[in-house]
Amino acid sequence: MSNLEDLILIKLGGAAITDKNREYTLKEGIIEQVMREIKQSGITPIIIHGAGSFAHIIAKDYELVNGKSDKIRLDKQISAISKIRLSMMKLTSFIANVAIKIEIDPFPVSISSTLVSDGPDKEAHIMFESVEYALKNRMVPILHGDMAFDTDNLFRVISGDRIINLLAEYFKNKGRKVRVIFGSNTDGLFDKDPNDHEDAKLIAKILPNQIKQYLETAGGSAGIDVTGGMYGKLKSIESIVKKGIEVNLVNICESDRLLRKIRGDEVISSDFIPHI
């Protein structure tokens, strides 16, 4: 069974909570189901949700992922950033309101206000104290993939996976026992793409030294994704596992899967087990 004092970080994948091929399209039933299961679990987690169709399409159209582009006028990119920020606030607001409806106390935190990056994998400034204070007061922090300012190239997409990595490291360094759950719209990691191969097999347990082989065959995303699809997710998982933190990849679209995984029950999933 899971220790309710453990800190669990839950990623709500953009493909699980939105239709990534249709702009601004929520999967309202999945969001409510997930929040009810979190309520039933009795834990106070940190929730990080993906952008899905609320940002990926416009980020791709305006080439925002790595900052200023030689192909797109800067004023057009700046306008696109404003639209993404507002659309992500709208998505977070919907999730937070569902939480309130089922008597969870949410505390939305904007990564654009707490982080300034310095290139694709460095931070010039980061402040997670507000997340820590929210948890101490039994409030559920909700963060999301977003745009942030960048000292290297003015601005940059900060993926939900990068945020999870930073939060996992921050709280582990604070002495907390941390576990990460990646909520997806698939059952876990397969040895080949299950959409193309009927004989694809779910990989239930993965050790750190096995991740590299799956990175070599990992593909993109079913839908528009500027953050790297399954390859990007596996890179993030690899980094988290190297910190000695267990990562679970589970289908949150299937009823009770998330609840049972939080509780530590046996459930269809892929579990990335650290050496320590």
LINDA-V100943 format. One record per residue. RES is the residue in one small letter. BURIAL is b if it has 16 or more other C-alpha atoms within 10 Angstrom, else e. Layout:
BEGIN
RES&BURIAL, RES&BURIAL
END
This chain:
BEGIN
m&e, s&e, n&e, l&e, e&e, d&e, l&b, i&b, l&b, i&b, k&b, l&b, g&b, g&b, a&b, a&b, i&b, t&b, d&b, k&b, n&b, r&e, e&e, y&b, t&e, l&b, k&e, e&e, g&e, i&b, i&b, e&b, q&b, v&b, m&b, r&b, e&b, i&b, k&b, q&e, s&b, g&e, i&b, t&b, p&b, i&b, i&b, i&b, h&b, g&b, a&b, g&b, s&b, f&b, a&b, h&b, i&b, i&b, a&b, k&e, d&e, y&b, e&b, l&b, v&b, n&b, g&b, k&b, s&e, d&e, k&e, i&e, r&e, l&e, d&e, k&e, q&b, i&e, s&e, a&b, i&b, s&e, k&b, i&b, r&b, l&e, s&b, m&b, m&b, k&e, l&b, t&b, s&e, f&e, i&b, a&b, n&e, v&b, a&b, i&e, k&e, i&e, e&e, i&b, d&b, p&b, f&b, p&b, v&b, s&b, i&b, s&b, s&e, t&e, l&b, v&b, s&b, d&b, g&b, p&b, d&e, k&e, e&e, a&e, h&e, i&e, m&e, f&e, e&e, s&e, v&b, e&e, y&e, a&b, l&b, k&e, n&e, r&e, m&b, v&b, p&b, i&b, l&b, h&b, g&b, d&b, m&b, a&b, f&b, d&b, t&e, d&b, n&e, l&e, f&b, r&b, v&b, i&b, s&b, g&b, d&b, r&b, i&b, i&b, n&b, l&b, l&b, a&b, e&b, y&b, f&e, k&b, n&e, k&e, g&e, r&e, k&b, v&b, r&b, v&b, i&b, f&b, g&b, s&b, n&b, t&b, d&b, g&b, l&b, f&b, d&e, k&b, d&e, p&e, n&e, d&e, h&e, e&e, d&e, a&e, k&e, l&b, i&b, a&b, k&e, i&b, l&e, p&b, n&e, q&e, i&b, k&e, q&e, y&b, l&b, e&e, t&e, a&b, g&e, g&e, s&b, a&e, g&b, i&b, d&b, v&b, t&b, g&b, g&b, m&b, y&b, g&b, k&b, l&b, k&b, s&b, i&b, e&b, s&b, i&b, v&b, k&e, k&b, g&b, i&b, e&b, v&b, n&b, l&b, v&b, n&b, i&b, c&b, e&e, s&e, d&b, r&b, l&b, l&b, r&b, k&b, i&b, r&e, g&e, d&e, e&e, v&b, i&b, s&b, s&b, d&b, f&b, i&b, p&b, h&e, i&e
END
